[in-house]
Amino acid sequence: MKVEKLLSSKGKVKVLKILLRDGQANISRIVRETGLNHKRVEKHLEELKSANIAVERRYGKLRIYEANLNNPKVLTLKKLLETLETL
């Protein structure tokens, strides 16, 4: 995923910030905290998974998403977002 596509979507950035801040979350919690609808959050999570930025873990019907901290790009994104928040 190109950085322009990632950072051009407020919703995607909101979802990513939650995953980076909290480590993991389910869709319902992300919907509640972002104010986005369920379908939009699901789409953002699928795009983040496709880019290897997020990973999904399934526990029966429950799906938990977390930032892929094994990906060096994710660590760079985390530092970037933290720096931008302090400006």
LINUR-V929379 format. One record per backbone hydrogen bond with DSSP energy under -1.0 kcal/mol. NH is the residue of the N-H (numbers start at 1). CO is the residue of the C=O. Records with the same first field share a line. If there is no record, write none. Layout:
BEGIN
NH: CO / CO
END
This chain:
BEGIN
6: 2
7: 3
8: 4
13: 9
14: 10
15: 11
16: 12
17: 13
18: 14
19: 15
20: 16
21: 17
22: 18
23: 19
25: 65
30: 26
31: 27
32: 28
33: 29
34: 30
35: 31
41: 37
42: 38
43: 39
44: 40
45: 41
46: 42
47: 43
48: 44
49: 45
50: 46
51: 47
52: 49
53: 48
54: 48
55: 66
57: 64
59: 62
62: 59
64: 57
65: 25
66: 55
68: 53
69: 67
71: 68
74: 71
75: 71
76: 72
77: 73
78: 74
79: 75
80: 76
81: 77
82: 78
83: 79
84: 80
85: 81
END
